[in-house]
């Protein structure tokens, strides 16, 4: 039993709150509303029947007051007037009857040659019977004693209960329609209105995730407001840690520059035979430090940032590189397909495009091209040059795991390696191929376009 309970608890622990509330409301609707409906229908049926019986009982009392027995003719007579023509119309559905056990009987004209079934009853009672021509009747009856008769008289008043049944049926129909409407309203209020704060919090969290908001709103019910405040505290702490890490990486980079420069100056004072080995090692240290510091300072995870206009973010970089290209007698062409916006850190996109163009300018002869496109939710960056390029085999080898993309093309072997790290951080793809102009063509796709 405990194992079953454990499995059931584990199975339901991950169910959504919407499903839980839906099942709770359905359970309430399936049990409480039917019970309430049956009780209300029963109460109305009893009340309507009692009111109908009261009308018949009033007629019954009038008949009791007017019935007499003629000892000469030994017949029962009714000397009153009910004032209702339905008792005179044959088989109208309204009848009265007075009878005893000695076959003394008198009836309303409406009953004609038919008789109502008789059941002894000292008290006024009502019941349903079948009357003339199969009519469904409601009869109120009782026994009385009338002098000089020794046996009690049985007096019955009956009327068709079609109207009563119709009223009861109409009430039950409206009742069940009302209960169904109430159930639907409860279902909508409980699931839609009751969960509205959670849906609002979910939408707000999506805004924070995509960079459209910095914190969760706290204008929520008390329980959710406390949760939102706690999440805001965690987000603020994480942001502080990220910013501290990036600042630390930048400070570390500046701190290492001076010792490395001093070591290079000292190495130049060494004999030529020993200087080459030290230069190689210092270059490796410098490249490794710059590589890992660049990755540490990169933000990554583009969906965490507010969308930025790529043209505006890259304009200062492109202006500076255009002046550099002009000094090298190289034409730098760039084109933005449209006003693309992306969830990416400004420093990261500048680092990525800057390294691509720097590498292209280093090897280009006359032309360098940059194209920025958006395809659905993907940002495509294409950089090509008219330099010596790389063969297909070299391109395949360059993008293999653990290989630097430009170890044969750049002086430090660092630029495109940083690009590769940034592409990985943003869950993108990079492709190297031969450009139409003969040089290298680098295509990068990042899933960071703003929706």
TORNUBA-308213 format. One line per 8 residues: number of its first residue (from 1); for each residue x, y, z of C-alpha. Coordinates in nm, 3 decimals, always signed. Each point is the difference from the previous one (the first is absolute). Example, Ala and Ser with C-alpha at 12.3 -4.5 7.8 and 13.67 -1.06 7.14 Angstrom:
<nodes>
1 = +1.230 -0.450 +0.780 | +0.137 +0.344 -0.066
</nodes>
This chain:
<nodes>
1 = +0.000 +0.000 +0.000 | +0.280 +0.239 +0.086 | +0.172 -0.075 -0.331 | -0.320 +0.074 -0.189 | -0.043 +0.325 +0.191 | +0.362 +0.093 -0.070 | -0.040 -0.069 -0.372 | -0.325 +0.198 -0.010
9 = +0.159 +0.293 +0.181 | +0.301 -0.004 -0.233 | -0.224 -0.019 -0.306 | -0.209 +0.298 +0.109 | +0.278 +0.212 +0.143 | +0.086 +0.135 -0.345 | -0.356 +0.068 -0.115 | -0.086 +0.358 -0.087
17 = -0.199 +0.222 +0.233 | -0.254 +0.052 -0.278 | -0.066 -0.374 -0.016 | -0.026 -0.025 +0.377 | -0.253 +0.284 +0.021 | -0.189 -0.135 -0.298 | -0.036 -0.341 +0.162 | -0.102 +0.156 +0.333
25 = -0.268 +0.213 -0.167 | -0.124 -0.295 -0.207 | -0.023 -0.209 +0.316 | -0.196 +0.273 +0.174 | -0.224 +0.049 -0.300 | -0.050 -0.374 -0.041 | -0.103 -0.053 +0.364 | -0.122 +0.321 +0.162
33 = -0.207 +0.141 -0.286 | -0.195 -0.323 -0.077 | -0.079 -0.047 +0.370 | -0.115 +0.361 +0.025 | -0.203 -0.041 -0.318 | -0.179 -0.310 +0.124 | -0.076 +0.164 +0.335 | -0.135 +0.317 -0.163
41 = -0.206 -0.198 -0.251 | -0.143 -0.217 +0.278 | -0.086 +0.303 +0.213 | -0.174 +0.176 -0.290 | -0.192 -0.314 -0.094 | -0.120 -0.041 +0.358 | -0.092 +0.368 +0.032 | -0.185 +0.007 -0.333
49 = -0.184 -0.323 +0.081 | -0.095 +0.132 +0.343 | -0.136 +0.320 -0.150 | -0.202 -0.203 -0.253 | -0.134 -0.220 +0.278 | -0.099 +0.308 +0.199 | -0.218 +0.114 -0.289 | -0.163 -0.340 -0.018
57 = -0.042 -0.012 +0.377 | -0.181 +0.334 -0.006 | -0.248 -0.147 -0.251 | -0.020 -0.313 +0.213 | -0.107 +0.204 +0.304 | -0.271 +0.176 -0.203 | -0.139 -0.337 -0.110 | +0.008 -0.132 +0.357
65 = -0.203 +0.298 +0.112 | -0.267 -0.059 -0.267 | -0.045 -0.377 +0.000 | -0.317 -0.146 +0.164 | -0.182 -0.335 +0.026 | -0.374 -0.030 -0.075 | -0.138 -0.280 +0.222 | -0.322 -0.026 -0.204
73 = +0.171 -0.064 -0.332 | +0.310 -0.137 +0.172 | +0.220 +0.200 -0.235 | +0.292 +0.231 +0.044 | -0.048 +0.353 -0.125 | +0.220 +0.301 -0.049 | -0.187 +0.324 +0.047 | +0.284 +0.247 -0.043
81 = +0.144 +0.183 -0.300 | +0.373 -0.006 -0.081 | -0.022 +0.273 -0.261 | +0.246 -0.180 -0.228 | -0.150 -0.109 -0.337 | +0.273 -0.260 -0.045 | -0.179 -0.224 +0.251 | -0.305 +0.001 -0.232
89 = +0.191 -0.068 -0.326 | +0.023 -0.374 -0.075 | +0.352 -0.139 +0.042 | +0.140 +0.350 +0.044 | +0.268 -0.127 +0.235 | -0.155 +0.154 +0.313 | -0.212 -0.241 +0.208 | -0.146 -0.058 +0.341
97 = -0.157 -0.310 +0.148 | -0.181 -0.094 +0.323 | -0.056 -0.365 +0.083 | -0.039 -0.247 +0.286 | +0.028 -0.374 +0.042 | -0.376 -0.047 -0.053 | +0.014 +0.103 -0.366 | -0.130 +0.348 +0.074
105 = +0.182 +0.221 -0.247 | -0.034 +0.346 -0.148 | +0.247 +0.157 -0.244 | +0.062 +0.312 -0.206 | -0.156 +0.008 -0.346 | +0.347 +0.005 -0.150 | +0.066 -0.354 +0.127 | -0.305 -0.131 -0.194
113 = -0.017 -0.379 +0.038 | +0.359 -0.042 +0.120 | +0.116 -0.032 +0.357 | +0.314 +0.102 +0.183 | +0.202 -0.265 +0.184 | -0.059 +0.009 +0.376 | +0.250 -0.039 +0.282 | -0.107 +0.031 +0.363
121 = +0.164 +0.295 +0.173 | -0.108 +0.165 +0.324 | +0.226 +0.299 -0.073 | +0.023 +0.212 -0.312 | +0.243 -0.167 -0.240 | +0.109 +0.049 -0.356 | +0.120 -0.243 -0.263 | +0.024 -0.053 -0.372
129 = -0.254 -0.222 -0.176 | -0.113 -0.085 -0.351 | -0.343 +0.141 -0.077 | -0.249 -0.021 -0.287 | +0.150 -0.054 -0.346 | +0.340 -0.059 +0.155 | +0.030 +0.352 +0.134 | +0.280 +0.060 +0.252
137 = -0.169 +0.145 +0.310 | +0.097 +0.134 +0.335 | -0.261 -0.094 +0.260 | -0.053 +0.136 +0.353 | -0.229 -0.209 +0.219 | -0.113 -0.071 +0.353 | -0.268 -0.184 +0.202 | -0.272 +0.179 +0.197
145 = -0.298 -0.111 +0.209 | -0.342 +0.126 -0.096 | -0.320 -0.066 +0.202 | -0.199 -0.219 -0.021 | +0.252 -0.221 -0.189 | +0.192 -0.248 +0.206 | +0.277 -0.045 -0.254 | +0.236 +0.285 -0.083
153 = -0.031 +0.189 -0.326 | +0.304 +0.019 -0.228 | +0.029 +0.334 -0.177 | +0.247 +0.048 -0.289 | +0.089 +0.299 -0.211 | +0.224 -0.058 -0.303 | +0.151 +0.216 -0.273 | +0.232 -0.059 -0.290
161 = +0.360 +0.063 +0.102 | +0.137 +0.071 -0.348 | +0.050 +0.364 +0.092 | +0.172 -0.101 +0.323 | +0.232 -0.239 -0.182 | +0.070 +0.264 -0.264 | +0.094 +0.257 +0.266 | +0.224 -0.248 +0.178
169 = +0.165 -0.106 -0.328 | +0.060 +0.362 -0.106 | +0.152 +0.081 +0.338 | +0.230 -0.303 -0.017 | +0.107 +0.090 -0.353 | +0.085 +0.357 +0.100 | +0.163 -0.126 +0.318 | +0.237 -0.236 -0.181
177 = +0.080 +0.262 -0.263 | +0.079 +0.245 +0.278 | +0.218 -0.254 +0.180 | +0.185 -0.078 -0.322 | +0.057 +0.371 -0.053 | +0.118 +0.033 +0.359 | +0.237 -0.293 -0.049 | +0.143 +0.158 -0.316
185 = +0.034 +0.333 +0.180 | +0.176 -0.165 +0.294 | +0.227 -0.184 -0.240 | +0.087 +0.319 -0.185 | +0.050 +0.207 +0.313 | +0.206 -0.262 +0.178 | +0.227 -0.090 -0.290 | +0.012 +0.330 -0.190
193 = -0.046 +0.271 +0.261 | +0.159 -0.197 +0.284 | +0.313 -0.075 -0.204 | +0.021 +0.344 -0.162 | +0.274 +0.117 +0.242 | +0.209 -0.306 -0.084 | -0.043 +0.059 -0.373 | +0.093 +0.366 +0.049
201 = +0.307 -0.106 +0.195 | +0.092 -0.249 -0.273 | -0.029 +0.269 -0.270 | +0.204 +0.237 +0.214 | +0.266 -0.266 +0.049 | +0.013 -0.051 -0.377 | +0.052 +0.375 -0.041 | +0.289 -0.016 +0.247
209 = +0.146 -0.300 -0.180 | -0.015 +0.175 -0.337 | +0.133 +0.327 +0.138 | -0.318 +0.208 -0.028 | -0.007 +0.045 +0.378 | +0.264 -0.001 +0.272 | -0.210 -0.125 +0.291 | -0.324 -0.181 +0.072
217 = -0.301 +0.212 +0.093 | -0.108 -0.037 +0.362 | -0.359 +0.130 -0.034 | -0.124 -0.355 +0.056 | -0.184 -0.191 +0.272 | +0.193 -0.024 +0.325 | +0.140 -0.349 -0.058 | +0.117 +0.074 -0.355
225 = +0.127 +0.346 +0.093 | +0.234 -0.159 +0.255 | +0.119 -0.249 -0.261 | +0.054 +0.275 -0.259 | +0.197 +0.207 +0.251 | +0.224 -0.299 +0.078 | +0.056 -0.065 -0.372 | +0.084 +0.368 -0.053
233 = +0.258 -0.024 +0.276 | +0.156 -0.305 -0.169 | +0.000 +0.173 -0.340 | +0.163 +0.310 +0.145 | +0.264 -0.209 +0.176 | +0.077 -0.198 -0.317 | +0.026 +0.322 -0.199 | +0.241 +0.143 +0.255
241 = +0.210 -0.317 -0.014 | +0.008 +0.009 -0.382 | +0.096 +0.366 -0.009 | +0.262 -0.056 +0.271 | +0.144 -0.292 -0.197 | +0.019 +0.202 -0.320 | +0.161 +0.295 +0.177 | +0.243 -0.234 +0.171
249 = +0.092 -0.155 -0.334 | +0.064 +0.343 -0.147 | +0.206 +0.108 +0.300 | +0.199 -0.323 -0.017 | +0.072 +0.058 -0.367 | +0.141 +0.346 +0.074 | +0.194 -0.132 +0.298 | +0.170 -0.269 -0.211
257 = +0.099 +0.230 -0.283 | +0.274 +0.177 +0.196 | +0.177 -0.315 +0.130 | -0.012 -0.159 -0.346 | +0.145 +0.318 -0.157 | +0.278 +0.005 +0.258 | +0.078 -0.366 -0.064 | +0.019 +0.067 -0.374
265 = +0.248 +0.282 +0.061 | +0.209 -0.229 +0.221 | -0.009 -0.276 -0.262 | +0.141 +0.238 -0.261 | +0.310 +0.030 +0.220 | +0.061 -0.376 -0.015 | +0.233 -0.162 -0.253 | -0.158 -0.078 -0.338
273 = +0.012 -0.376 +0.058 | -0.208 +0.021 +0.317 | -0.222 +0.287 -0.111 | -0.199 -0.199 -0.261 | -0.122 -0.260 +0.251 | -0.106 +0.270 +0.247 | -0.183 +0.193 -0.273 | -0.200 -0.311 -0.093
281 = -0.103 -0.068 +0.359 | -0.086 +0.363 +0.073 | -0.212 +0.012 -0.316 | -0.183 -0.313 +0.112 | -0.061 +0.148 +0.345 | -0.118 +0.329 -0.147 | -0.236 -0.177 -0.244 | -0.142 -0.231 +0.270
289 = -0.059 +0.289 +0.242 | -0.167 +0.214 -0.264 | -0.209 -0.294 -0.121 | -0.138 -0.100 +0.340 | -0.047 +0.359 +0.114 | -0.196 +0.073 -0.316 | -0.225 -0.296 +0.071 | -0.040 +0.095 +0.365
297 = -0.098 +0.356 -0.092 | -0.252 -0.119 -0.263 | -0.359 +0.005 +0.125 | -0.145 -0.278 -0.213 | -0.357 -0.135 +0.010 | -0.154 +0.267 -0.223 | -0.357 -0.047 +0.123 | +0.098 +0.161 +0.330
305 = +0.049 +0.342 -0.160 | -0.237 +0.265 -0.122 | -0.008 +0.010 -0.381 | +0.241 +0.247 -0.156 | +0.011 +0.158 -0.345 | +0.295 -0.168 -0.169 | +0.066 +0.292 -0.233 | +0.026 +0.243 +0.290
313 = +0.212 -0.239 +0.206 | +0.247 -0.069 -0.282 | +0.018 +0.353 -0.145 | +0.296 +0.122 +0.217 | +0.195 -0.320 -0.072 | -0.065 +0.016 -0.373 | +0.101 +0.365 -0.017 | +0.333 -0.073 +0.168
321 = +0.071 -0.306 -0.216 | -0.094 +0.196 -0.314 | +0.277 +0.253 +0.077 | +0.244 -0.289 +0.062 | -0.099 -0.163 -0.330 | +0.047 +0.329 -0.184 | +0.355 +0.031 +0.129 | +0.068 -0.351 -0.131
329 = -0.163 +0.086 -0.335 | -0.279 -0.253 +0.058 | -0.369 +0.061 -0.068 | -0.222 -0.103 +0.291 | -0.360 -0.065 -0.110 | -0.279 -0.074 +0.246 | -0.374 -0.045 -0.044 | -0.286 -0.044 +0.248
337 = -0.293 -0.185 -0.151 | -0.249 +0.179 +0.226 | -0.023 +0.166 +0.339 | +0.102 -0.319 +0.175 | -0.034 -0.023 +0.379 | +0.165 -0.274 +0.204 | +0.014 -0.119 +0.360 | +0.376 +0.029 +0.035
345 = +0.245 +0.198 +0.207 | +0.141 +0.304 -0.182 | +0.357 -0.082 +0.101 | -0.039 -0.359 -0.122 | -0.130 +0.091 -0.346 | +0.274 +0.261 -0.037 | +0.264 -0.255 +0.108 | -0.137 -0.258 -0.243
353 = -0.030 +0.227 -0.305 | +0.322 +0.184 +0.087 | +0.208 -0.320 +0.004 | -0.154 -0.122 -0.326 | +0.067 +0.327 -0.181 | +0.346 +0.039 +0.155 | +0.096 -0.343 -0.129 | -0.150 +0.076 -0.343
361 = +0.181 +0.337 -0.026 | +0.328 -0.165 +0.093 | -0.015 -0.239 -0.297 | -0.210 +0.188 -0.258 | +0.157 +0.150 -0.308 | -0.264 +0.253 -0.102 | -0.353 -0.088 +0.121 | -0.170 -0.106 +0.327
369 = -0.373 -0.059 +0.027 | -0.231 -0.015 +0.305 | -0.365 -0.099 -0.036 | -0.249 -0.004 +0.288 | -0.322 -0.198 -0.063 | -0.295 -0.124 +0.204 | -0.169 -0.329 -0.088 | -0.298 -0.074 +0.226
377 = +0.155 +0.003 +0.349 | +0.359 -0.040 -0.122 | +0.262 +0.270 -0.048 | +0.241 -0.075 -0.285 | +0.335 +0.180 -0.023 | +0.205 -0.051 -0.316 | +0.357 +0.131 -0.032 | +0.207 -0.066 -0.314
385 = +0.321 +0.132 -0.153 | +0.201 -0.034 -0.320 | +0.316 -0.127 +0.169 | +0.176 -0.335 -0.044 | -0.280 -0.184 +0.179 | +0.007 -0.360 +0.121 | -0.062 -0.328 -0.172 | -0.306 -0.209 +0.082
393 = +0.216 -0.243 +0.195 | +0.157 +0.282 +0.198 | -0.345 +0.141 +0.077 | -0.117 -0.338 +0.127 | +0.311 -0.047 +0.211 | -0.022 +0.355 +0.135 | -0.349 -0.048 +0.151 | +0.082 -0.335 +0.160
401 = -0.020 -0.010 +0.375 | +0.311 +0.131 +0.168 | +0.142 +0.168 -0.309 | +0.038 +0.376 -0.030 | -0.186 +0.132 -0.298 | +0.275 +0.233 -0.114 | +0.317 -0.163 +0.126 | +0.145 +0.020 -0.353
409 = -0.147 +0.342 -0.086 | +0.049 +0.241 +0.289 | +0.305 +0.090 +0.197 | -0.134 -0.090 +0.341 | -0.242 -0.282 -0.088 | -0.255 +0.169 +0.222 | -0.256 +0.205 -0.195 | -0.215 -0.271 -0.153
417 = +0.050 -0.222 +0.304 | -0.177 +0.267 +0.208 | -0.268 +0.013 -0.270 | -0.049 -0.375 +0.034 | -0.035 +0.030 +0.378 | -0.262 +0.275 -0.034 | -0.195 -0.201 -0.257 | -0.003 -0.297 +0.238
425 = -0.118 +0.217 +0.291 | -0.293 +0.123 -0.207 | -0.086 -0.353 -0.125 | +0.078 +0.094 -0.357 | +0.180 -0.155 -0.295 | +0.307 +0.101 -0.198 | +0.097 -0.105 -0.350 | +0.321 +0.066 -0.198
433 = +0.006 -0.028 -0.376 | +0.153 +0.139 -0.316 | -0.134 +0.344 -0.092 | -0.112 +0.094 -0.350 | +0.275 +0.263 +0.000 | +0.258 -0.273 +0.064 | +0.071 +0.067 +0.367 | -0.151 -0.135 +0.321
441 = -0.369 +0.021 +0.072 | -0.121 -0.032 +0.360 | -0.372 -0.051 +0.062 | -0.134 +0.020 +0.356 | -0.360 -0.070 +0.104 | -0.127 +0.097 +0.346 | -0.356 -0.065 +0.132 | -0.029 +0.344 +0.162
449 = -0.232 +0.200 -0.229 | -0.268 +0.187 +0.195 | -0.349 -0.133 -0.057
</nodes>
